[in-house]
Amino acid sequence: MQRVASAYLQTQVTTTSQGDLVVMLYDGALKFLHQAKAYLAANDMAQKGITISKALDVINELDCALNMKQGGSLAGNLHGLYLFCSSQLVKANMKKDPAMIDNVIRVLSGLRSAYAQILTLPEAQAAAQQAAANLHATAILPPRAQAGTASSGGKAPAPGAGARMRAMYAKQEENKSGAP
């Protein structure tokens, strides 16, 4: 059953649009935070710490996916919110304070809801199709070009959240299977 779920998740991650991957990241962080609260209530501090750490990893991934140059003040504001969430979670972990986790849940829930709503707009769907076409064009480059050094001497774009999430998933699968 574990392999079936893992294969399903891998297929879902590799075939999902970048916008939907961002929503999935929010969902994952929120899931980990709810688990952390449950572990805290059960006085299982080890698991609480592990799930908070996982939520912090997701928040870091969301923060790293921001394009500060093109995103302008919106990207800057999101960066500030992600920084706030991270600091709240570190404090919540140390102080064992579920209210601080609730603060982060409220922030991330609001962001997730807003982002999911934006994805339904026709303008966002058109932009997603254009981005997919651009990604397809870079996906056919040789692996060295995708790493940032195109064979023509130029630089390929840095991987987006989707590429990093796929790489993170692949690394987790390697660790589970015991591969080096």
C-alpha positions, 0 to 999 in steps of 0.5 A: 500500500505504501508503494502505491501511495508513493507512486501516486504522489510521485505522479501527482507531483510530476504532472501538476502545474506550478500553481497547483504545486504551490497549493499542495505545498501550503496543504502539506505545511498545514497538515504538518502543523495540525499534526504538530498540535496533536503531538503537542497535546499528546506530549510527544515532543519528538514527533512535534519537533519533527512535524514542525521541522517538516512545516519549516522545510515547506515554508522555506521552499515557498520562500525560495520559490519567490521571484523577488525581482519580478514579484516586487512588493508582493514577493517582499511581503510574502517573504516577510510573512514566511519569515514571521511564520518560521520564527513563530514555529521555532518559538512554538517548538521551544515554548511548546505553545500551540497558540503560536502554531495556530498563528501560523496556521491562520497565515498559511490558510489565508495565503493558501485560500487566496492563491487557490482562488487566484488560480481559477482566474482566466488570466492566471490560467493563461499565464500558467499555459504560457509558463508551461510552454516556456518550461517545456522549451527548457525541459528539452535542453541537455541536463547540463543546460538545465543545471544553469550552463546552456550548451550555447554558453548562456544560462538556463533559468533557475528551477522553479518550485515545481522542479525543486519539489520534484527533486526533493521528492526524488531524494526522499524516495532514494532515502527510503529505498536505501539508495546512495 
